[in-house]
């Protein structure tokens, strides 16, 4: 016996289930038939799950704090259909590059609904943002304060927030930790850098200060780091921003990075747990320092998108090394999902068909690319799968496509969406002709 039904209900998109043939379906469509039509590797997004995840965040924070803005971290994945769908939900956007700004503009989305992040914003990017009425710029270093002030003088006064590094450990992978002292992001609150930024901001006539932002890292599977960071940030807000430089304080963000359950057995706070802890800590500090409650915004990315996405692969060769391991290779890997190789991200997998089989074959799911570190899952029990069967990895909606590459001249996979029991192609699979067309001879 296996617990496939329980796993599907806890890790897969809301519309995925197991039919009477013991095959995975989305709505009433067999996923095997979908991948046969569009080819593999294939990415499938359930747009209804994205909406459900958004609603869960909005309801939880509304209950515990009040109205807030939810900004989607575009680095997780962005294309035109997704941007338009998210915009229809009244979500706002966290952008970090010329490309992400341009994608929103191409989708007809007002940049008033976007906040611009980044540790090395170029002059061209800042000009593009301000000239298109960006909602706010999150200042990440001292140098850009002067740049923003100069560019804003050509257009209009620009709202800014300051990103600080609270030097709080979020207990996640070192490559996804961003709030410690040794970080390329933000201004340190402990060495005077953040205060120097506030001093400069207060002297500029073409920018106005709205508030403070921090982002500790991702994924964060604990509540305590948020509480510690907020407490430390409010000391800075009271002592430096309000008392010393007499600035108004209207907006606050603890960032995003909220963890999700990506494999069986994981323990993670619920969205309600995160919302309650963040709201109570902000309210406590505001009461303690006699500060009006600021406008709150959060920046979930992976926690909005991960569960909505599936990645599907075709099984290829099998290699058994006696007393070591069995490699089961698939037709994708680090080219479309570098996260396991890059920072040991964990995933789970199921076959698309015949889920009533015994899960007694211990395998490592390896990619097809020319690196020993090219793997998707180490040591997972699956049924004995044959060549040309399909496997699916849930929790695949975040970062995988955004970080995809053409390593070994791989073609980036096709992407399809599901809504109202309809499948729609939202990104074509790349072809060698499209890749070669970029070359100049």
C-alpha positions as CSV (number, residue, x, y, z in Angstrom):
1,X,0.0,0.0,0.0
2,X,1.0,3.6,-0.5
3,X,-0.4,7.0,0.6
4,X,-0.5,8.6,-2.9
5,X,-3.9,10.1,-2.3
6,X,-2.8,11.8,0.9
7,X,0.3,13.1,-0.8
8,X,-1.6,14.5,-3.7
9,X,-4.0,16.3,-1.4
10,X,-1.1,17.9,0.5
11,X,1.5,18.7,-2.1
12,X,-0.3,19.0,-5.5
13,X,-2.4,21.8,-7.0
14,X,-6.0,22.0,-5.8
15,X,-7.4,20.5,-8.9
16,X,-5.2,17.5,-9.1
17,X,-6.5,14.1,-8.0
18,X,-6.3,10.4,-8.7
19,X,-9.0,8.9,-11.0
20,X,-10.5,5.4,-11.0
21,X,-7.6,4.1,-13.2
22,X,-5.2,5.2,-10.5
23,X,-3.8,7.9,-12.8
24,X,-3.2,11.6,-11.9
25,X,-5.7,14.0,-13.4
26,X,-6.2,17.7,-13.3
27,X,-9.9,18.5,-13.3
28,X,-11.1,15.6,-15.4
29,X,-8.1,15.6,-17.7
30,X,-5.5,12.9,-17.6
31,X,-2.1,14.6,-17.1
32,X,-0.5,11.8,-19.2
33,X,-2.6,12.8,-22.2
34,X,-1.6,16.5,-21.7
35,X,2.1,15.7,-21.6
36,X,1.8,13.5,-24.7
37,X,0.2,16.4,-26.5
38,X,2.7,19.1,-25.4
39,X,5.9,17.0,-24.9
40,X,8.3,16.8,-22.0
41,X,9.8,18.2,-19.9
42,X,6.6,20.1,-19.3
43,X,5.5,22.7,-16.7
44,X,1.8,22.9,-15.8
45,X,0.4,25.8,-13.6
46,X,-3.0,25.6,-12.0
47,X,-4.0,29.2,-12.0
48,X,-6.9,28.5,-9.6
49,X,-4.3,27.3,-7.0
50,X,-2.4,30.6,-7.3
51,X,-5.6,32.5,-6.6
52,X,-6.3,30.2,-3.6
53,X,-2.9,30.8,-2.1
54,X,-3.3,34.6,-2.6
55,X,-6.7,34.5,-0.9
56,X,-5.2,32.6,2.1
57,X,-2.5,35.2,2.6
58,X,-4.9,38.1,2.2
59,X,-7.5,36.7,4.6
60,X,-5.0,35.8,7.2
61,X,-3.2,39.2,7.3
62,X,-6.6,41.0,7.0
63,X,-7.8,39.2,10.0
64,X,-4.8,39.8,12.2
65,X,-3.5,43.2,10.9
66,X,-5.9,44.8,8.6
67,X,-5.6,45.9,4.9
68,X,-2.3,45.3,3.3
69,X,-0.6,45.1,-0.1
70,X,0.6,41.7,-1.3
71,X,3.5,42.1,-3.8
72,X,4.3,39.2,-6.0
73,X,8.1,38.6,-6.2
74,X,8.5,38.5,-10.0
75,X,11.8,36.7,-9.8
76,X,9.9,33.5,-9.0
77,X,8.5,33.3,-12.6
78,X,6.9,35.9,-14.9
79,X,5.5,35.9,-18.4
80,X,2.7,37.9,-20.0
81,X,-0.2,35.5,-19.3
82,X,0.8,35.1,-15.7
83,X,1.4,38.8,-15.2
84,X,-2.1,39.6,-16.6
85,X,-3.7,36.9,-14.4
86,X,-2.0,38.2,-11.3
87,X,-3.0,41.8,-12.1
88,X,-6.6,40.8,-12.4
89,X,-6.4,39.7,-8.7
90,X,-5.3,43.2,-7.7
91,X,-1.9,41.9,-6.6
92,X,1.1,44.2,-6.8
93,X,4.6,43.4,-8.0
94,X,8.1,43.3,-6.7
95,X,10.5,43.9,-9.6
96,X,14.3,43.8,-9.7
97,X,15.3,44.4,-13.4
98,X,14.8,46.1,-16.7
99,X,13.3,42.8,-18.0
100,X,10.7,42.5,-15.2
101,X,9.7,46.2,-15.5
102,X,9.4,45.8,-19.2
103,X,7.3,42.6,-18.9
104,X,4.8,44.5,-16.7
105,X,4.6,47.4,-19.2
106,X,4.1,44.9,-22.0
107,X,1.3,43.3,-20.1
108,X,-0.4,46.8,-19.8
109,X,0.2,46.9,-16.0
110,X,0.8,50.3,-14.4
111,X,4.1,50.6,-12.6
112,X,2.3,52.4,-9.8
113,X,1.5,48.9,-8.7
114,X,5.2,47.9,-8.5
115,X,8.1,48.4,-6.1
116,X,11.6,48.3,-7.5
117,X,14.3,46.3,-5.6
118,X,17.9,45.4,-6.4
119,X,21.4,45.8,-5.1
120,X,22.8,47.3,-8.3
121,X,20.0,49.2,-10.1
122,X,21.4,50.8,-13.3
123,X,20.9,54.4,-14.2
124,X,18.9,53.2,-17.2
125,X,16.7,51.0,-15.0
126,X,16.0,53.7,-12.5
127,X,15.1,56.2,-15.3
128,X,12.8,53.6,-16.9
129,X,11.1,53.1,-13.5
130,X,10.7,56.7,-12.5
131,X,9.6,57.9,-15.9
132,X,6.9,55.2,-15.8
133,X,5.7,56.3,-12.3
134,X,7.0,53.3,-10.3
135,X,5.1,52.9,-7.1
136,X,8.3,53.0,-4.9
137,X,12.0,52.3,-5.1
138,X,13.5,50.2,-2.3
139,X,16.9,51.9,-1.7
140,X,19.6,49.2,-1.3
141,X,22.8,51.2,-1.1
142,X,24.1,54.7,-0.5
143,X,25.2,55.4,-4.1
144,X,21.7,55.1,-5.6
145,X,20.2,57.8,-3.3
146,X,22.0,60.5,-5.4
147,X,21.1,58.8,-8.6
148,X,17.4,58.5,-7.8
149,X,17.3,62.2,-6.6
150,X,18.9,63.4,-9.9
151,X,16.7,61.3,-12.1
152,X,13.5,62.2,-10.2
153,X,14.3,65.9,-10.7
154,X,13.4,65.4,-14.4
155,X,10.0,63.8,-13.7
156,X,8.4,64.0,-10.3
157,X,9.2,63.4,-6.6
158,X,9.9,59.7,-6.0
159,X,8.7,57.6,-3.1
160,X,11.4,55.4,-1.5
161,X,11.8,52.9,1.3
162,X,15.1,51.9,2.8
163,X,16.1,48.2,2.8
164,X,18.0,47.4,6.0
165,X,19.9,44.2,7.0
166,X,18.8,43.3,10.6
167,X,21.6,40.7,11.0
168,X,19.1,38.1,11.9
169,X,19.7,34.4,11.0
170,X,16.6,32.9,9.2
171,X,18.0,29.4,9.5
172,X,17.9,28.6,5.8
173,X,20.6,27.8,3.2
174,X,23.5,30.2,3.1
175,X,22.9,30.9,-0.6
176,X,19.4,32.1,0.1
177,X,20.1,34.1,3.3
178,X,19.9,37.8,2.7
179,X,19.4,39.5,6.1
180,X,22.7,38.9,7.8
181,X,25.6,41.4,8.2
182,X,27.6,39.7,5.4
183,X,25.1,40.3,2.6
184,X,25.2,42.2,-0.7
185,X,21.7,43.4,0.1
186,X,20.5,46.4,2.1
187,X,22.1,48.8,4.6
188,X,23.5,47.5,7.9
189,X,21.8,48.8,11.0
190,X,24.7,47.9,13.2
191,X,27.6,49.8,11.6
192,X,26.0,53.1,10.8
193,X,25.3,52.5,7.1
194,X,21.5,52.5,7.5
195,X,21.6,55.7,9.5
196,X,23.9,57.3,6.9
197,X,21.3,56.4,4.2
198,X,18.5,58.0,6.3
199,X,20.6,61.2,6.7
200,X,21.1,61.3,2.9
201,X,17.5,60.6,2.1
202,X,16.3,63.3,4.4
203,X,18.5,65.9,2.6
204,X,17.1,65.2,-0.9
205,X,14.3,67.3,-2.2
206,X,13.3,65.0,-5.1
207,X,12.7,61.9,-3.0
208,X,10.5,61.3,0.0
209,X,10.9,58.7,2.6
210,X,7.9,56.3,3.2
211,X,9.3,53.5,5.4
212,X,11.6,50.6,6.1
213,X,11.9,47.2,4.4
214,X,13.9,44.0,5.2
215,X,14.1,40.6,3.6
216,X,15.7,37.8,5.6
217,X,16.0,35.1,3.0
218,X,14.0,32.1,1.7
219,X,12.6,29.7,2.4
220,X,12.1,30.5,6.1
221,X,10.4,27.7,8.0
222,X,10.4,29.4,11.4
223,X,8.4,32.3,12.8
224,X,11.0,33.6,15.3
225,X,13.3,35.3,12.8
226,X,10.5,37.6,11.6
227,X,9.7,38.6,15.2
228,X,13.4,39.3,16.0
229,X,13.9,41.3,12.8
230,X,10.7,43.4,13.3
231,X,11.7,44.2,16.9
232,X,15.1,45.4,15.8
233,X,13.8,47.4,12.9
234,X,11.4,49.3,15.1
235,X,14.2,50.4,17.4
236,X,15.8,51.9,14.3
237,X,12.6,53.4,13.1
238,X,11.9,55.1,16.5
239,X,15.4,56.2,17.3
240,X,16.8,57.1,13.9
241,X,13.9,57.7,11.4
242,X,11.4,59.4,13.7
243,X,13.3,60.9,16.7
244,X,16.7,61.9,15.1
245,X,15.7,62.8,11.5
246,X,12.0,63.7,12.1
247,X,10.9,61.6,9.1
248,X,7.3,60.4,8.7
249,X,7.0,56.7,8.9
250,X,4.1,55.3,6.8
251,X,5.1,51.9,5.3
252,X,6.7,48.8,6.6
253,X,7.6,45.4,5.2
254,X,9.2,42.3,6.7
255,X,9.7,41.0,3.1
256,X,8.7,37.5,2.1
257,X,10.5,34.2,2.1
258,X,7.6,32.3,3.8
259,X,8.4,28.6,3.8
260,X,6.2,25.9,2.3
261,X,6.0,22.1,2.7
262,X,7.7,20.7,-0.4
263,X,8.1,17.0,0.6
264,X,6.4,14.6,3.0
265,X,7.3,14.9,6.6
266,X,8.2,18.6,6.5
267,X,7.0,20.9,9.3
268,X,6.3,24.5,8.5
269,X,4.2,27.3,10.0
270,X,0.9,27.9,8.4
271,X,0.1,31.2,6.6
272,X,-2.0,32.1,9.5
273,X,0.9,31.4,11.9
274,X,3.1,33.8,9.9
275,X,0.4,36.4,9.7
276,X,-0.4,36.3,13.4
277,X,3.2,36.5,14.5
278,X,4.1,39.4,12.2
279,X,0.9,41.4,12.9
280,X,1.2,41.0,16.7
281,X,4.9,42.0,16.7
282,X,4.3,45.1,14.6
283,X,1.3,46.1,16.8
284,X,3.3,45.6,20.0
285,X,6.1,47.8,18.8
286,X,3.8,50.5,17.5
287,X,2.0,50.6,20.9
288,X,5.3,50.5,22.7
289,X,6.8,53.4,20.8
290,X,3.5,55.4,20.3
291,X,3.7,55.0,16.5
292,X,0.7,54.8,14.2
293,X,0.2,51.5,12.5
294,X,2.0,51.7,9.1
295,X,0.7,50.4,5.8
296,X,2.0,46.8,5.6
297,X,3.1,45.0,2.5
298,X,4.5,41.5,2.2
299,X,6.3,39.9,-0.7
300,X,5.5,36.2,-1.1
301,X,6.8,34.5,-4.2
302,X,7.5,30.8,-3.7
303,X,4.7,30.5,-1.2
304,X,2.2,31.8,-3.8
305,X,3.5,29.8,-6.7
306,X,5.2,26.6,-5.7
307,X,2.2,24.4,-5.1
308,X,0.5,25.7,-8.2
309,X,3.2,24.2,-10.5
310,X,4.0,20.7,-11.7
311,X,7.1,19.6,-13.6
312,X,6.8,16.5,-15.7
313,X,9.5,14.3,-17.1
314,X,9.9,11.2,-19.2
315,X,11.9,8.3,-17.7
316,X,15.0,7.2,-19.7
317,X,17.9,5.1,-18.7
318,X,18.5,3.2,-15.5
319,X,21.9,2.5,-13.9
320,X,22.3,0.3,-10.9
321,X,25.6,0.4,-8.9
322,X,25.6,-2.5,-6.6
323,X,25.5,-1.6,-2.9
324,X,25.6,2.1,-3.9
325,X,22.5,3.4,-5.6
326,X,20.3,3.2,-8.7
327,X,20.1,6.2,-11.0
328,X,16.9,6.7,-12.9
329,X,17.5,9.4,-15.5
330,X,14.9,11.7,-17.0
331,X,14.7,14.0,-20.0
332,X,15.2,17.2,-17.9
333,X,17.3,18.2,-14.9
334,X,19.5,21.1,-13.9
335,X,18.7,23.0,-17.2
336,X,15.1,23.4,-16.1
337,X,15.6,23.0,-12.3
338,X,18.9,23.9,-10.9
339,X,17.6,24.3,-7.4
340,X,18.7,20.9,-6.0
341,X,22.2,21.4,-7.4
342,X,22.5,25.0,-6.4
343,X,21.2,24.8,-2.8
344,X,20.1,21.3,-2.1
345,X,16.4,22.1,-2.6
346,X,14.2,19.1,-1.8
347,X,11.4,17.7,-4.0
348,X,9.1,14.7,-4.1
349,X,7.8,12.7,-7.1
350,X,5.1,10.4,-8.3
351,X,4.5,8.5,-11.5
352,X,1.6,9.8,-13.6
353,X,0.0,6.4,-13.9
354,X,-0.8,3.2,-12.0
355,X,-0.4,4.8,-8.6
356,X,-1.7,1.6,-6.9
357,X,1.7,-0.1,-7.5
358,X,4.1,-0.8,-4.6
359,X,6.6,1.9,-4.0
360,X,9.6,-0.3,-3.3
361,X,12.3,0.8,-5.8
362,X,14.9,3.1,-4.2
363,X,16.3,5.4,-6.9
364,X,18.0,8.8,-7.4
365,X,16.3,10.8,-10.1
366,X,19.1,12.2,-12.2
367,X,19.1,14.7,-15.0
368,X,20.5,14.2,-18.5
369,X,23.1,17.0,-18.5
370,X,26.9,16.7,-18.3
371,X,27.4,17.4,-14.6
372,X,27.7,14.9,-11.7
373,X,25.6,17.3,-9.6
374,X,22.7,17.2,-12.1
375,X,20.0,15.5,-10.1
376,X,16.4,16.3,-9.0
377,X,15.8,13.9,-6.1
378,X,18.2,11.8,-4.1
379,X,17.0,8.4,-2.8
380,X,13.2,8.2,-3.2
381,X,11.0,5.1,-3.2
382,X,9.0,4.8,-6.4
383,X,7.4,1.9,-8.3
384,X,9.7,0.1,-10.7
385,X,9.4,2.5,-13.6
386,X,10.1,1.6,-17.2
387,X,11.6,3.7,-20.0
388,X,9.1,6.2,-21.4
389,X,6.9,6.4,-18.3
390,X,6.3,9.8,-16.9
391,X,7.0,11.2,-13.4
392,X,5.8,14.4,-11.9
393,X,7.4,16.7,-9.3
394,X,4.9,18.8,-7.3
395,X,5.8,22.1,-5.7
396,X,7.5,23.1,-9.0
397,X,6.0,26.5,-9.6
398,X,8.8,28.7,-8.1
399,X,12.2,29.6,-9.5
400,X,12.7,26.6,-11.7
401,X,11.6,28.3,-14.9
402,X,13.1,31.6,-13.9
403,X,16.5,30.0,-13.4
404,X,16.3,27.7,-16.4
405,X,19.2,27.7,-18.8
406,X,20.3,26.4,-22.2
407,X,23.1,24.3,-20.7
408,X,24.1,21.6,-23.2
409,X,21.9,23.7,-25.6
410,X,18.8,22.4,-23.9
411,X,15.6,23.9,-25.0
412,X,13.6,25.6,-22.2
413,X,10.4,23.7,-21.7
414,X,6.9,24.5,-22.7
415,X,4.5,26.0,-20.0
416,X,0.8,25.4,-19.9
417,X,-1.9,26.7,-17.6
418,X,-5.1,25.2,-16.2
419,X,-8.2,27.0,-15.4
420,X,-11.9,26.1,-15.6
421,X,-11.0,22.7,-16.8
422,X,-9.2,24.1,-19.8
423,X,-5.5,23.7,-20.8
424,X,-3.8,26.6,-22.5
425,X,-0.2,26.9,-23.8
426,X,1.3,30.0,-22.2
427,X,4.9,29.6,-23.4
428,X,6.2,27.6,-26.3
429,X,9.1,25.2,-26.0
430,X,12.3,26.7,-27.3
431,X,13.8,25.5,-30.5
432,X,17.3,25.3,-31.7
433,X,16.4,27.8,-34.5
434,X,15.4,30.4,-31.9
435,X,18.7,29.9,-30.0
436,X,20.8,30.1,-33.1
437,X,19.0,33.2,-34.2
438,X,20.7,35.1,-31.4
439,X,24.1,34.5,-32.8
440,X,25.9,37.0,-35.1
441,X,28.3,35.6,-37.7
